[in-house]
Amino acid sequence: MDRHHKDILTAIRANANKATQHTHQDNYLGSSHPRYDISNPVLRMLAKEWMKSHRDLSADDLANVVTSLIEGKSATEKWMGGMLLDYAKPEQLAFEPALFDEWLEHIMGWAEVDVLCSGSYSVAEVPRYWKKWEPLLRKFSKSKNIHKRRASLVLLIAPLRKKSNEPLAAMAIENIERLKGEKEILITKAISWILRTMIKHHKDLVAEYIEENRGTLPSIAVRETLVKLTTGRKTKPRD
């Protein structure tokens, strides 16, 4: 265990038993990893304060801390690894994207994948290092590990929400095509999420893709994306 990991774990334990009514959702989160009784806002506060007091960490040092946390026993430690990336300085994020391939071996369930892959890191770093991320995302989409397959979509969501990006949108469609026949909710919901996200900056592309592929896409993705296209919302407003 990394020495910084030990300090962070001590802080987590010291702030445990401060859960909210939404904290106990283990089955819903899809992970069998144990969890500390701590709410997401408190955990994020700890991550933010820890990074604020460790602004001198190098990219390699931060990567080592994140690796240690993600290899920890609890989902809470794994979430903290992803959260630290949200509060790091840009120069602290200049580690090799291939580390995600290693990290995702220790991740289980949609919540652990999404905390690691849909935060601030992906907004800036996936477009910035696209030559490295493009083959990695394609590799993830072909992986036997379902969490890597989910990550092949989720890592694109935050940057595609931020601005128009043709190469990222093309990769999203490519990976959706590769995964659209799967029935597992980890994948079907991710397909729906990324298509709905792309509407903001790639509406015509999404509309055309849905029209041409509605018979082969997951029904939930078609339904939710069509509602978003026509109403601007995920679900139809009640009468």
Buried (B, 14 or more C-beta within 10 A) or exposed (E): EBEBBEEBBEBBEEBBEBBEEEBEEBEEBBBEBEBBEBBBEBBBEBBBEBBEEBEEBEBEBBBBBBBBBBBBEBBBBBBBBBBBBBBBEEEBBBBBBEBBBEBBEBBBBBBBBBBBBBBBBBBBBBBBBBEBBBEBBBEBBEBEEBBBBBBBBBBBBBBBBBEEBEEBBEBBBBBBBBBBEBEEEBBBBBBBBBBBBBBBBBEEBBBEBBEEBBEEBBEEBBBBBBBBBEEEEEEEEEE
